[in-house]
Amino acid sequence: MKSRLVGYGQFILALLLAISMFVNRSVRADVGQFEMSPAEMHRQMGEAKAASLARQRVNTALVTPAMEQGGFDATYYALDIRVDEVTTFIYGKVSMRARARVDGFSIPVLNFTTGLTVDSVRSFGRPVVWTHASGFLNVTLDSTYNTGEEFEVTVYYWGHPPEGGFQGFAFGTHAGIPIISTLSEPYLSQSWWPCKDVPSDKADSVDMRVTVNSAFYAVSNGVLRDSINNGNGTTSYVWHESYPITTYLVSLAISNYARFDRWYHHGADSMPVRFYSYPEVLSSAVANWPVAVDQIAFYAATFGEYPFIAEKYGMVHFNWGGGMEHQTVTSATSSGFGFGQYLVCHELSHQWWGDMITCRNWNHIWMNEGFASYAEALWAEHLGGTSSYQSYMASMNYFTGGRIYIDDTANVGNIFSSRVYDKGAWVLHMLRGIIGDSAFFATFRAYYADPRYAYKDVVTEEFRDIAETVSGVNLHDFFNDWIYGYYFPKYAYSWASTPNGGGYKVYIHLRQYQATSPLVFHMPVVFRINGTGGLYDDHRVMDTLQVQDFVIQTSLAPTSVSLDPNNWILDQSVQESFPLSILSDSLVSGVQFVPYHDSLIVKGGTAPYQYTLVSGTLPAGLFFDTTKGTIDGVPSVSSAIPLRLGAWDNGKVHYTEKVLNLSIAAAPFKLGDLNGDGNLNVLDIVMLIDYVFAGGPAPLPLNLADVNHDCAADVLDIVYLVDAMFQGGPAPLYGCLM
């Protein structure tokens, strides 16, 4: 490949490059004055991309695919463009090969601005009928094509690319030197070359031949196959992109670039990493851009090998703010933050997420921008560990309205809203928290390697399904809530605790109080139970209701409770007073004729409490104390009944109630059967005589002997048993507590 330095001597460039070899290549966590907060960087990135359309109302016809475009797939483009920087005109010849998707197809429609003049249109060298209006080039082929058959269209055109509200091809200057460059995302390829301008339609390959003033160098996608001195003061640069590429990633950058190279080593091979800088900022480029080499290695290890390994990765200055992830050659601003390592890694990571795998339509742009923003956080984690990662994610907190899925894609400001950058990154962060590191990074690698999507296009649900397959976790609610929902969860929580065995039960009351859709975010939530001495227990619960209660068992004596202590959820939370609650989960089970006692556990509100039996009937022999909340007595019947119990706090300001089941098992013994042989006979009379008169063993339980129900085991019970057994007297009566 031929390199060119215009405006600086070769000696100066060589000296700068030599000096750069002594720069410590170790990756730093920041690069000083070039860095800004991630949220601010993303805001500037989004505004820079949208600026070319923001100045005036967009012609919506230019962003609406024609019905006839569904009838074919573009498979190859050859662009032959001559650029005149003096007149600011371009002269183009663009050939498209395409394949019919339906039988009898003959009317391909291309997106192409009416701001450029079409001279003629041909197919396989033969003139065809065409019309050019309202942003569409309508072509009528001279024959029809059936499904799978290929046809060809060549368009000859010229003019000054449109400016203002629809500008993807711009003429400008830097340090008094011309700079001509493109930024075609989302709908701007059609502003400088005719094509099927939708992100889902990827050509298998693209050839770019661009002729420019010989004082300049022309940078484009793929590899430079030739540079031809035409002998008339112009040079033609011939670039070839051999990987599938969508239209908005086809790019040009033309100026007096100073080029320097690095190499990415992979296995036994190497790939060139080429940098094209304005000469006046070359020292900054040399000092800062080569971090891309380390980043390529990091992302290759994290996601999968660099997707365009047979070609190159490059960076080039252009005349827009921010950066643009053109395939194999990122365009970047020459202003300060254009040299920041986080802009470098953002645009680089797009080579995986956005370039190799592209959102099928602009509604799902978060799958480009959110993924790249999250890749920045991964780079921060790589440099500084978990704390740096968490800090980086916190700096992308997004609490503004709107949803990540873009409804109105005609509004470019929507497409490049900060929410697709920042909130989109948070979706991936939260997904990582839900499924864990192992499954999370395995999901990325599976996504990268899936032949259904590699070098193709995708929508949210397809990525979701891969994550579900890898993790085994149902993620439908998660993606529905966060991609199609608005805002974020607002949590209010409170807690109380009671001793339980050797530890404690912690009762947590959680509610979501947002008034926006969804009213409930279905999320696992971590609660941290803090104890003395810095000890804590983390417990994860699944929150699926607008109001939900959880009971957590812990060995710690709880001193406080915190929600989402490691910030895995994009939420806002407040702690509030624990509401008046009956904490008893159940009532103690009892046995017929055995003394019974249980107490309701009530927390919250203001003591003292008043209690009520709202519905249900206590078994005979049991009584409910409405001042103490206790159930006492000796049940004389067996039963299993639900009781609705209520509680008021002091002054009856608050009220709560709960249904608890009371189970009284049938007595495992027969009254009067003192010896426990299952029979009521003379042997029982003998045992009672022995107990009363001779100091023999007492019946167990003792009230088995109180057959006359006078609350004593004595001679009267002996008489009562004799009468019952031998004289036909009344059956034994169940005794009382003795």
N, C-alpha and C positions, 0 to 999 in steps of 0.2 A: 504494500500500500504506500502511496506517495504521500509524504507529509510536507506541509508548507507553512512557512512563517512569513507573514507580511507585516511590515512596519517595525520589526525588531530584527537585529542581526542574529545570525545563527550562533555567533559566539555568546551573546547574552543569554539566549535560550539554553545553550549547553551549560553555561555557568550556573543558571538557576536550577537546572535539573541536577547538576553535580552537588550543589549545596543541599538540595532536598534529600539526597541520600544520607546526610548526616542527621536529618530530623528523626527523632525517636518515633518509630512506627508503632509503638505500643498503643493500644486503643485506650483513649481517655474517656472518662465519664461525661466530660463536657468540653466544648471548644470555645470557651470564653464568650467574647462579645458577639459571636454569630448566633448564639442560641437564644430562644425565647420560649415562653410557656407553650406546651403542646396545643392547648386550646387556641392560643393566639396564632400559632403557626398554621393550624388547620383553617382558622377563619381567613387568614390571608391567602392560603392556597385556594380555598373555595371561591373567594371573591375574585381572585386572579383568573380562575377558569371561567367564571360567570361574567367577567367584566366585558368581554367582547360582545355579549348579547344584552347587557344590562342597560346600555345607553338609550335604547329605544325599543319599542314594541316589536317582538319577533313575528315574522311572517309565519303563521302557524302551518301554512301549507308546506313549508320547508321542513317541518319536523314531523309530518304525518306521512307514513308510508302509503304509497298508492296501492289500491287493491291488486293491481297486476303484478306487484313486486312479489307476492306470495307464489307466483307461478314459476319462479326460477331461483337458482342459487348461483351466485358469482363464485367462480373457482380460481380465477387468475386475473390480475391487472398488470398492464405494462404502461407506465407513465413516462412520457417524453416531454419535458417541460423546459422551455428556455425562459430565463428571467432577465429582464432588462431593468437594472436598478436606477437608470437615469429616467426613463419614461414611467417606471413602476408598472409596466405591463408584463404579463406572462403570455406565452404562446404554447399551447398544449396539444398533444396528441395522446389520447388515452384509449387503450384497447382493453376490452373486457371479454373474457371467455366465461361462459355460464352454462348451466345444465338445466334443462326444463324439468319441472316438477309435476307437470300435468300434461296430458295428451293434447295435441292440437295447439300448442302454444306459439304465439307469433307477435306478441305486443309487449316486450319488456319496457318498463318505465324506470328511468334513472332519476335520482335526485341530482339537480344541478341548478345553481342560481341563475336567474335571468340577468344578473349583473355582468355576466361574461357572454361574449358573442359566439354562437356556434356557426361555423362555416359550412360544415358538412358532416354527415354520418354515413358510415359504410359498414357492410357486413361481409366478411370474407372478400374484401376489396371491391364489392359492388355497392353502388349508391342505394340507399333505402329511404323510405318516406319517414319524416320525423316532424315533430312540432315541439316548440320550447316555450313554455308559459307557466307562470305561477310556481316556479321552482321545480318543475318537472320537465324532463326530456322524454317525450313519448316517441317510441320507435316502433315502426311497423316493418317486420322482417319480410323478405321476399319469399319465404316459405314457412311452413309450420314444423314444429318439433314436438316429438312425443317424449314421454317421461324418460329421463336419463340421457337424452340426446343433447349434444353440445352445440352451441351457436356462439357467434362472435359479433361484437359491436365495437366499432372504432369511431371516436368523436374527435373532430378538429375544432379548436376554439381559441379565443384570444381575448385580451382586455385587462383592465385593472380590477383585481379582486375587490369585492364590495367591502366597504368600511362601515363604521358605526354599529348599527344593531345586528349586523350579521357579518362578522369578520373572523376568518380563520387563517388568513394569509396576510402578513403585515410587513410593510417596509418601515424601517426606522434607522437610527444611527446610534453608535456608541463611540465616544471620543472622536466624533466627526467622521467615523467610518460607517458605511452602510451595513445594516444587519437585516436580513430578510429571513423570516421564520414562520412556522405554522404552529397553530394549536387548534386541533380539530374537534376536541371533545366538547359537547356531545354530538352536535349536528352540523359541524362546520367543514367536514371534508368536501361536501357538495358546494362549498363556497369557492373552491379552487380546482376541483376536478370532478367529473361526472362519475357517479358510482351508485351502488345500492347502499345507502348510508344508514344502516341499522346495525347495532352492535352484534346481533346474533349471526350476521351473514359474514363469515370469515372466508377470505380467499385462501387457497392452499399455498400460494406464493405471490410475491409482488416483485416486479422489476421497476427500478426508478433510474431514469437517465435524465440528469439535470444539467443544463448548459448555462454557465455563468461567466462573468468577467474573470479573466485569468488571475486578477489580483486577489480573488476570493477562493475559499474552500467550501465545498458543499457536503454536508453531512446528512446521512439518511439511515434507514433501517438496514440491518443485516450486515453483509460484507461488501467491501468495495472491490468490484471485479476489474475496474479499469478507470484510468483518468486520461483523457484524450485531449491533447493540445490541438485545437482546430486551426491554428495558424492565422486566426483573425482577431486575436485578443480575447478569445473565449476558450474555456476548457469545459469538457463534458465529463461529468462524474457518473459512473455506472454502478449502481448499488443493487444488490439482490437479497431479498428476504425469502429464505427457503422454508420457514415455518409458517403455519397458518396465522393470519393476521386480520384483524377487523379494521374497517376503514379509518376510524378516528385515531388509530395508532400509527398510521402512515404519516411520516413527517419529513420536513426539510428545515435545515438551518444553514444559512449562507453568510459568511463574513471572512475577515482576515484572521482566522483562528490560529492560535499557537497550540500545537498538539504535543502531548506527552503521554507515554504509555506505562502501564504496569501489567502484571500477569497474575492470573488466578490459576494456581496449580491444583489439579485434581487427578489423583492417581499418578500415572506416568505421563500425563499430558498437561498442556497448559492452554488457557484461553486468554486472548488479549483483552485488557481493560483500558479503553482509550478515552482520553480527556481532551476536549476542544474548548479552550478558554479564550476570552478576550485578552489580548496581550497586556493591556493595562492592569489587569487583575490576576495575572498569571501566578504571581507569588502566593496569593491566597489560595488559588486552585491547587497549586503544587503542595501546599502545606496541609490542605484539608480534604480534598476530594479522594485521595487514595485510600481513605478509610473504607471506601466501597469494597476494596479487595477483601478485607477482613470480614466485612458484612456479608459478602457473597458466600464465603466459607461458612459463616454462622447460619445463614438461612438455608444453605444447601444441607447442612447437618440437621437442621430443625424440620424443614419441610420436604426436602428432596432436592436432587441436583438442580443447579441453575438451568432453567428450562430451555435456553437457547445456546447451549454449551458449544455447538458447532460453529457459532458465529462470533459474537463479542458481547461485552457490556460496555457502554460508553456514557459520557456526560458531555453536554454541550450548552454553551450560553445562548439564550434567546432573549427577545425583546418583550417578554411579558413578565409579570411578577410571579412569584411562586415557582412551581415546578410542574412538569408534565411527563408522565411515564411512557413516552414513546417506546415502542418495542425495540429492545436492544440498545437504545440510546436516549437516555433521559435528557430532557431540556430543563434548564434551571436558570433562574434569575441571577444576574451578576451583583445584585445588592447583597447586603451583609448576610442575611439568613440563608441565601442560596449556597453558602459554604458550610452551614451547620450540619453536623453529622446526622441529626434526626431528620432533616429534609432529605439528606442523601439516602438514609435507609428507608424512609417512607417511599420514595420513588423507586428505589431498587426493589423493594418487596413487591411492588406492583408487577414486576416481571413474572412472579408466580400468580398473584391474585389481582387479576385485571387484564393482564396481557396473555399469559398462557391460558388461564381460565377467566372468561369474561362474563359479566352479567348479561343475561339474555336480553334484557330491556332495561331502560333507565329507572324503572320502578324499583329495581333491586340493586341500585348503585352502591348501597352499603357493602355489598359483597366485594366491591373494589376498594372503596375508601375506608370503610370500617376495618377491613382486614389489614390494610397498609398502616393505619393508625395503630392498630394493636401490635403490628410488627415492631413499631417503635418501642412500645413498652417491653417487648421481649428483648430488644437490644439493650434497653436500660437494665433489665434483669441480668443479662449476660455480663454487663460491665460492673454492676454494683450489687447484685444479689436481690433477695426478696424485698428488702426495704426500698431499694431504688425502683423496683417494679411497682410496688404498692404506691409509692409517691407519684410515679408517672401516671398511673391510672387515676389517682385522686386529682391530678391536674387536668384530667379530661372529664371531670364530673359534668354532667349535662342535665340541668333541671328546667329546661325550657320546653314549651309545648311542641306539638307536632309528633307525627309518628315516623319511624324509620322508613317504612315502605312509602315511596313517593307517589302520591295520587296524581298530581298535576305535573307531568313531565315536560309540558310546554314551557313551564316556568323554570328557567335554568337556575335561578336563585334557590329554588326548592331542591333541585338535583344536587347542588353543591352546598347545601346547608351544613352547618357544623354538626347537626345531629347525625348525619350519615357518617361523619368522621369520628366524632367523640362518643356518641351514644352507640354507634355501630361497634366501636372498639369495646365498649362496656358489655355488649351482648356476648362477645367472645370471652371476655374476662369472667362473666357470670357463668357461661357454659363450662369453663375450666373449673370453676368452683363446684359446679353440680356434679360433673362426671369424673373429676380428678385428673391429675397430671398425665398419668399413663394413657388413659383413654383419650384425653384431649389431644395430645400430640400424635397419638396413633390415628386419630381422626384426620388431622392435617395431612399426614402421610398417605392415608387411604384416599383422601380427596385428590391429592396431587397425582396419584397413580391410577385413578379410575379412568379407564378408557372411554367411558361415556362422556367425560367432561374435559379430559386433558386436551388442550389446544382447541377446545370447543367453548360452549357457553352453558350457563347454569342459572337456576333460580333458587331462592332460599330453601324451598321445600326439599330440593335434591341434596343440598348440603345437610339439612336437618336429618334426612333419612340415613345418610352415611354416619353421622354422629350417633344416631340411635342404634344402628347395626354394630358399630364398634363398641359402644358403651353398654348396650343392653338396657338403656334407660329410655323410657317414653318421654320424648321432648316436644310433643305436639303443643301442649299448653304453654310451655316456655316460649317457643317461637311465636305462637299466636299472640301471646301477651306482649312480648317485647318488640316484635317487628311490626305487627298490625295494631297494637294498642298505643295509647297516648300516655305521655308523662311517665310516672314511676310510682312505686308503692310508698304510701305514707303510713308508717307504723306507729301505733301507740301501745305501749306495753306496761304491765305492772306485775308484781309478784308478791307471794307470801310463802311461808314455809312452816312445817310442823315436824317435830321429831318423829322418826319412824325406825324402830329397831335400833341398830347401831348407827344410823345416819339420819338423813332428813329427806322429807318430800318437799320439793319446791313446786309451787303452783304458779303457773305463768298465764296471764290473761293477755291475749294479743288481738288487736283489731286493726284493720286497714280502713283509714278514714278518707282516702281520696274520693273526690266526687266525679272523677273522669273515668273514661273507659280504658282498660277494664276496671271494674270496681274491686276485683280480686286478682292479684298477681299470684299465680300458683308457683310457689318457690320453696325450696328448703331453706330454713332459717336456722342459724346457729345462735344459741344462747350460751353465754359464759356465766357460770356460777362461780363467783369469787368468794374465797374464804380468807381467813387470817393468814398472815405470813406470806402473802403473795401467791398462795395456792389457788388453783382454779380448775374447774371441769368444764369442757366444751361439749355441748349436746346439740345435735342437729335434729330438727323436727320438720315435718312437711306441713306447710301452711296452705290450706286450700279453701278457707272460708273467710268471710268478711270479719267475723268474730269467732275466735277459737281459743280453747283452753288446753293447756298441756300440763302434765304432771311428770316431774323429773326426779329420779332418785339419785341422791349424791351422798358421799361419805363426809363431805365438808359441812361445817356449820356456816351457812351462807351469810355473807355480809352485804353483798350487792349482786345485781344481775345486769349484764350488758347484752345488747342485741348486735349481731353481726360484727364481732370484735375485730375481724381481719378484713372488713370492707369488701366482701364478695358480692354485695348487692348494691345497685344504684338506687338508693332509697334515702328518705329522711325519716328519722325516728325521734320520738319523745317518750319519756317515762312519765307515768301518771300514777295517781293513787290507786291502790288495789281496790276493785269494786267489792261491795258487800257480796260475799259468796259462801255457799255451803260447800266446804271442801271435802266432806265425807264422801268417799266413793261408793260405800256400801254400808249396810248395817250389820252388826255382828250376828251371826247365826246362833240360834238358841235350841234348847231341847225342852220338850214338854216336861213339866213338873220340876224343872231345874231352875234355880234363881237366875234372873237375866238382868244385865245392865249394859247400856251403851249411851254415848253422848255425841250429839252433833258437833262437828268442828266448823266453826264459822269465823271468817276473817274479813277485814275490810269494814268500811263504814265507821261508826262510832259506837263503842260499847256503852252501857249494857244492851244486850239483845233481848228481844221478845220472840217467842217461837209459837208456831201454830201447826196443827195437823189439818192440812187443807182437804185432803180426801183420803179414803181408805179407812179401815177399821182395825184397831189393834186387837190381837188375840186376847181372849178372856184371860184375866189375871195380870195383864200388862197395863201400865199407865204412862202417859206422856206429860212431863213437867214443862209447862209453857214459859217458865222463868229461867230454867236451867238448860232446857233442850235435851233432857235425859229421858230414856225409856227404862223403866224398872218394873219388877214384879216377878211372879212365877207363872209362866204360861200354862194354862190347864188344857189347852188344845193344841194340836199341831196345825200348821198352816204355812202358806207361801203367798204373800200378798204384796202388791206395790203400795207404798205410802207416799203421798205428795206432802212434803214438809216445807214449811215456809219460815222465814226469819226476817224481822224488822230490826233496824238499828235504833239507836237512841232517838226518841222523838218521832219515830216512824217516818224518817226522811227517806230512807232507802229500804227496798224490799227485795228479797230473792226467794226462790223456791226451787226444789229439786225433787225428783222422784227417786226413791231408794227402795229396794226390795228387802222385806223382812221374812226370813225363813225360820220356822220353828219345827224342828224334826220331832216325829213321834217318839214318846218315851221308850227307851230300850228295856224297860222293866214293867212288872205288874204290881200294883199297890197291894201290900200285905204279903208279898212273896219275899219274906225276910231272908231266906237262905239262898235266894237266887237260883232255884232249880227249875223255874218256869211254871211251877204249880202252886196253887193256894190250898194248903192242907194242914194237917195236925203238926207237921214238923215245923211250920212257921209259928204255930202257937207255942210249941216247946221252946223255940229260939227266943220268942218275946218274953216268956216266963223266965228263961235263964238270964236274959238281959235285965229285966225289971227287978227280980228277986235274988239272983245269985251272982250278979256282976259279970255276966257273960258278955261276949262281943256285941257291939252296937250294930244295928242294921245300917247298911250303906246304900243309898243315903238314908239318914235317920228318919226323914219324914215318910219313909215307906211304912213305918210302924204306926204313924198317926192316922189310923184308919177311921177314927170317929171325928176327925177334923176339929180337934180342940187345941191344937198346937202343942201337944205334949205326947210323949210315948210312955204310957203308964198302964196300970191295971185295967183302966176303963177300955183301953184298946184290946186287952186280952179278952175281956167279956164280949166286946163288939165282934171280934173274930170268931169266938165260939158260937155266938148267936148267928152269925152269918153262915158259918159252915154247917152247924148241926141243928139249928132251930128255924131255918128259913128266914132269918133276919135280913135287914137291908145290906146291900153290897157296900164294901169299903168306900169311904169318901176320901178324896184327895186332900192331903194335909197341907199345912202352911209352912212357911220358912221357919226353921227352928235353929 
